[in-house]
Amino acid sequence: MARNAKYFVELIGTFLFVLVIVSAVRSGSALAPFAIGAALMVNVYAGGHVSGGHYNPAVSLAVFVRGRLAARDLVPYWAAQFAGAALAAGVAHVFYGYPKAGPAFEGHDLWAAFLAEAIFTFALCWVVLNVATARANDGNSFYGLAIGFAVATGAVAVGPVSGGVFNPAVGLGVTIAHLSAWGNLWVYVVACLLGGAVAGGLFKALNPTDA
C-alpha cells in the first residue's frame, strides 16, 4: 500500500502541476513562470514526504542514478507522471479548448531548444539532488522553495527558446494541449532525460559517500 501511495501522489502532483502550466500559459499572464514555479513548490511540499515530490521523469531518473530511488519504482513513477500530465491536458481542454499547435522545432531552433532543455533540466535536477536528497540538507525547510524557483528562473531564461519545459511529462501535457507540436516531443523527452542522467551521475561522482 505504501508503494502504491507513492505512485498515486506522483500522479496527483504531476496532474496539478501540469494543469497550472497549461492554464497559466493559456491565460497569457506575464506572471505565468512564477505561477508555474509556485505550483511546483507547493506540490513538492505537499507530496515530498510520501514520494519525494518528483513529478518529473527526469528528476526520477536523476534520483535513481544518484541511488535514492529503487529500480522497481522508476517505471511506475514514470507511468504515474505521464498519466497525470495527460489527464491535466484533458481537463485544461474543458477550461480553454485547444488552440492550433505551433510548428515543430527545426534547424538552429531545434538544437537551441535541445541544448536549453538539457542544460536547464540538469540545473533543476542538480538543485533537487542537493536540496532534497543530500545528507547535509536532511530535514531542511527550503527544498520546495529552491526547486520551484529553479523552474521559474529557467522558464524566464529560456522559455522563448524551448518553451521552458524541463520535464518529459510536461512535454507530453503541453503537446496534448496543443501548446507544442508533436514533432517537438522527442526534444522534451530525450534532452530532459539526458539532463537528469548527467545530474545524477555528477552528484554521485562528487558525493561518493552520500549514498
N, C-alpha and C positions, 0 to 999 in steps of 0.2 A: 504493500500500500504506500509506503514512504517513497519508493521509486516512482510509482505512478503519479504521486503528488508532485514530484519534481517536474515531470513531463507536462502535467496539467498547468502548473504555474508558468512554465515556459510558453505554453500555448496562450494563456491569458495575457501575460505580459507582452508578448510579441503582437498579439491582436490589438491591444490598447495602444501600443507604441505606433504601429503602422497605421492605425485608424487616425491618430493625431497627425501623422506625417501627411497622409493623403488629404485630410481635411484642411490642414494648415496651408498646404500648397495651393489647394483649390480656392481657399479663401482670398488669396492674393495679398495677404498681410505681409508687411516688411518684417514683422516680428516672427515669422514662421520658423527661422532657425532656432530662435530662443524657445519657442513653444515646443519644438521637437526635442531639444536638449533637456528641457524641463520634464517632458513626458518620459524620457528615458530615465532621468534621475529619480522621479517618484516611483516608477515601476521597479527600478533596481532596489530601492529601499523597501518596497512592498514585498518583493519576492526573493530578495537576496538570501535571506535566512533559510529558504526552502531549497531553491535550485541553483543559487549563485547569481540569479538575475542576468543571464546572458542575453537572451532574446535576439541572438545573432549567431548564425552558424560559424562565422569567422572567429568570434570570441570563444565559442565552444571548442573549436579546433585548437586555438591558442592555449586554452586551459588544459586540453588533452595533451598536447605536445609538451607543455610545461610539467605535466604529471599530476594535475589536480582534478581530472575528470576520467572516470573509468572507461575503458574501451567499450564496454557493453552499454554505456549511456550515450555515446556520441551520436549514433544514428537515430535513436529515439529523440534526442534533443533536437536534431536537425528536422526530423519529421514534425515535431510539435511546433517548431518555429515557422516552418514553411506553411503548415496548416493554419496557424494563427494569422500569418500575413495574408494568405488567400482569403480567409474569412473576413478580415478587415477590409480588403479591397471590395468585397461584395457588399458589405454594409455601407461603405463610402459611396457606392453607386446609388443607394437609396437616398443618401443625403444630397449628392451633387450630380448624379448621372456621370457618364463617361465622355470626355472630350475626344476629339480625333487625336490619335497618338502622334507624337513628334517623330522626326526622322531618326534613323539609326546612325550611330557614330560611323564615320568613315575618314580615311586619310589621316591628316595630322590630328584632327579632333578625336579619332579613335584612340591613338596612342597616348595623347594627352590625358584623355579620360581614364585609360587603363592605369597610367602612372599615378594620377591623382587618387584614384580609388585604392590602389595598392599602398601608397605611402600613408594616406590618412586612415586606412583601416589598420595598418601597422601601428600608427600612433594611438588609435583607440584601444587596440588590444594591449599595447605596451602599458598604457595607463591602467587598464583593468588588471593586468597581471601584477603590477606594482602596488596598486592601492587596495585590491580586493583579495589577492592570494599570497602576497609576501608575508612571511612570518613577522617581520619587523613592524608591519602595519596591522597585525591582528587586532580586531576589536575597535578599529578606528571608526569615527562617525562621519568622515568626509568622503568615503569611497563613492557614494552615489553622486555627490556634487561634482567630483572630479570627472567621473565617467560621462555625466550629462554635458558638462562643459566641453569635453573632448569632442563630442559630436557637434555641438553648437558651433564651436570655433572652426571645425572642419567644414561645416556646411557654409559658413560665411566665406571661408578662404577659397574653396574650390567648387562651391555649388554651381557657379556659372560654367565651369569646365566639364564636370562629370555628372552633375545632379546632386552630388554630396550624399551618396547612398551609404557606403562603408559597411554594407550588410547584405549578404545574398538573399535573405528572406525579405528585407525591404525592397531589394531589386525585383523580386517576384511580385510583391504587393503593388508597387508603383507601375509595373508592367501590366498587370491585370487591370489596374485602374486607368490605363491609357495615358499615364503621365510620362511614359517612356516607351520606345518601340521595342518589340520582341527581339529585334536584332541587337539590342544593347544588353540583353540579359546575361549573355555569356561573360561580358566585361565585369558585371557586378558579381558574378559567381567566381570566376577564375581570379580576378585581381584581388578581391576581398579575401578569399581563402588563402591566396599566396601571402598577403599581408599578415593574416593571422598566424600562419605557419611560421613565418620568419620571426614574428614577435615571440611566439612560444619557444622556438629554438634558441633565440638570442637570450631570452630571460634565463633559460635553463643553463646555457653556457656561462653566463655571467654570475649565476647564483647556484653553483653546483651543490651546495649543502642545504639549499632551501627546497627540500623535497615535499 
